Amino acid sequence: MEPIVRAVDLGFGNTKFITGMAGSEVRCGCIPSLAYPSTRDPASLPAAERRKTLAIPINGLFYEVGPDAALATDNLRATHLHDRYVETPEYLALLRGALAMMKLPVIDVLVVGLPVSHFVAKKAALERVATGTHDIGGGKAVTVHKTLALAQPQGALVYYAATHQKMATIEHEQSLIIDPGARTFDWLAARGMRLVLKASDSVTRGVSHVLRSIASDIGTDIGTPYTDLDAIDRALRTGQRLRVYQKAYDLAKLMPIAHSVAQRAVGAMLESIPADYSFQNIILVGGGAFLFKNAVKQAFPKHRIAEMQEPMYANVRGFQIAGMNYARSLAQPPGGVGRVAPQEGEGA
């Protein structure tokens, strides 16, 4: 019997997870990374007030997670954009919410991710937290037998190699994976599938920083603080006009500030990576790829930048492939193909 493998990419903005496989197709789901605590189970609310959410019990509280989680939050919309995010009950609630949506009682191998800058410090602790039996509410539980934590862009590297039929050849190539997320701008330098730690890192210059910079300029323009970051995000992603005071607001005039944030993030990356001519593959992924694409292309004018279809799901799809390869390799002799093992401290 094939081991059951699943993956979760729990980011600051969105929680992505694998719902199943259909042949070679890796199917994904996504919920906002919002978990709102309450002292009573939302399932006890009148039918008219119920939302499309799950109530995850943790330490005497019910954390509401799911597609409609924003309807449960107050005006603060706390999203825990800080370095101890993985240690919070909100993080655990989102992880368990993702497990619940997979609709499996047992998972043999679960693959999760961390920002590059947190990877070494938090890998072991996250693997311990994610392994074991998880109460997902309603008298149900999910048991995880084994957890593997990877640096988030490692998933994108695996997915890129798998979708471009490079699993055999990439072992002899150097790659740079660039992953702008909600809070962090991550980059990973790799030799084959091995992470080169001293050339990989993160800076807190992700999409949220871009949105806050734009919101600050809007507030200056209209004479009052502007805080609806979700509305800015939707407008940027869809190309629709932002509405402020019932009128269309043209964001085009503020795009130079967005590009400036992206350039600073890319500049921090350029300080830590080896000479750009050493990379055979430069891969741009992540939910913020569209905001950082121009800055990345300007930084690497002599390269073709590989962009993935549905870049937000590149990491989690790669996690799933890596987990499946890992599970298969357990039945192979040592050195079996498919293990993804970061080499801590390896030089570039």
Number of C-alpha atoms within 10 A of each C-alpha: 3 8 13 16 26 28 33 27 27 26 24 23 19 18 23 25 30 24 19 18 13 7 6 7 9 16 15 17 16 20 20 20 25 28 30 22 22 15 10 14 18 19 14 9 11 8 8 6 9 14 19 11 21 28 25 28 23 17 7 10 16 21 29 30 29 22 16 17 20 19 14 20 15 9 8 7 13 13 16 18 15 11 12 11 15 21 13 10 17 24 22 22 28 27 25 24 27 27 28 20 16 19 11 14 14 17 21 17 22 24 26 28 26 21 27 25 18 16 19 16 10 16 17 13 13 20 19 13 14 22 18 15 14 24 18 22 17 12 6 10 17 19 17 21 14 16 24 22 22 26 26 29 33 31 28 29 31 26 25 25 19 16 11 8 11 14 18 11 10 21 15 11 15 21 25 26 25 27 31 30 25 22 24 26 27 28 30 29 29 27 20 20 25 20 29 23 21 15 21 23 23 22 19 18 22 26 26 21 17 25 22 17 18 22 19 14 15 19 14 12 11 11 9 10 13 17 17 12 16 11 14 20 17 13 17 18 12 8 10 14 17 18 13 14 8 7 9 11 15 14 17 9 8 14 15 12 15 18 17 15 22 24 19 14 23 23 14 15 20 16 10 15 19 14 10 15 10 13 16 15 21 20 21 27 29 26 21 24 22 16 20 27 19 13 18 20 14 12 15 14 9 10 15 12 17 13 17 18 9 10 17 22 27 28 31 33 27 26 36 28 23 26 28 22 17 20 19 16 16 12 9 11 8 8 9 13 14 18 18 20 11 19 14 12 11 14 12 18
